[in-house]
Amino acid sequence: MLVAEKKSFLNRSLDFIERVGNLLPHPVTLFAGFALVIVIASGISATELKAENSLSG
């Protein structure tokens, strides 16, 4: 009969990090996505949007 050995806290933590890391897309895809977000944010900021406080006029 096989006895399941108890994993240490460090091994459980590393297993969790590995599972989460495996869910992430390829680094090139992440880079392209973040670059696209930066381009969109830059375009929005280039329109010089202004917000006016309606209480102070």
Contact map, one row per residue, 1 for C-alpha under 8 A:
111000000000000000000000000000000000000000000000000000000
111100000000000000000000000000000000000000000000000000000
111110000000000000000000000000000000000000000000000000000
011111000000000000000000000000000000000000000000000000000
001111100000000000000000000000000000000000000000000000000
000111110000000000000000000000000000000000000000000000000
000011111011000000000000000000000000000000000000000000000
000001111111000000000000000000000000000000000000000000000
000000111111100000000000000000000000000000000000000000000
000000011111110000000000000000000000000000000000000000000
000000111111111000000000000000000000000000000000000000000
000000111111111100000000000000000000000000000000000000000
000000001111111110000000000000000000000000000000000000000
000000000111111111000000000000000000000000000000000000000
000000000011111111100000000000000000000000000000000000000
000000000001111111110000000000000000000000000000000000000
000000000000111111111000000000000000000000000000000000000
000000000000011111111100000000000000000000000000000000000
000000000000001111111110000000000000000000000000000000000
000000000000000111111111000000000000000000000000000000000
000000000000000011111111000000000000000000000000000000000
000000000000000001111111100000000000000000000000000000000
000000000000000000111111100000000000000000000000000000000
000000000000000000011111110000000000000000000000000000000
000000000000000000000111111011000000000000000000000000000
000000000000000000000001111111000000000000000000000000000
000000000000000000000000111111100000000000000000000000000
000000000000000000000000011111110000000000000000000000000
000000000000000000000000111111111000000000000000000000000
000000000000000000000000111111111100000000000000000000000
000000000000000000000000001111111110000000000000000000000
000000000000000000000000000111111111000000000000000000000
000000000000000000000000000011111111100000000000000000000
000000000000000000000000000001111111110000000000000000000
000000000000000000000000000000111111111000000000000000000
000000000000000000000000000000011111111100000000000000000
000000000000000000000000000000001111111110000000000000000
000000000000000000000000000000000111111111000000000000000
000000000000000000000000000000000011111111100000000000000
000000000000000000000000000000000001111111110000000000000
000000000000000000000000000000000000111111111000000000000
000000000000000000000000000000000000011111111100000000000
000000000000000000000000000000000000001111111110000000000
000000000000000000000000000000000000000111111111100000000
000000000000000000000000000000000000000011111111100000000
000000000000000000000000000000000000000001111111100000000
000000000000000000000000000000000000000000111111100000000
000000000000000000000000000000000000000000011111110000000
000000000000000000000000000000000000000000011111111000000
000000000000000000000000000000000000000000000001111100000
000000000000000000000000000000000000000000000000111110000
000000000000000000000000000000000000000000000000011111001
000000000000000000000000000000000000000000000000001111111
000000000000000000000000000000000000000000000000000111111
000000000000000000000000000000000000000000000000000011111
000000000000000000000000000000000000000000000000000011111
000000000000000000000000000000000000000000000000000111111
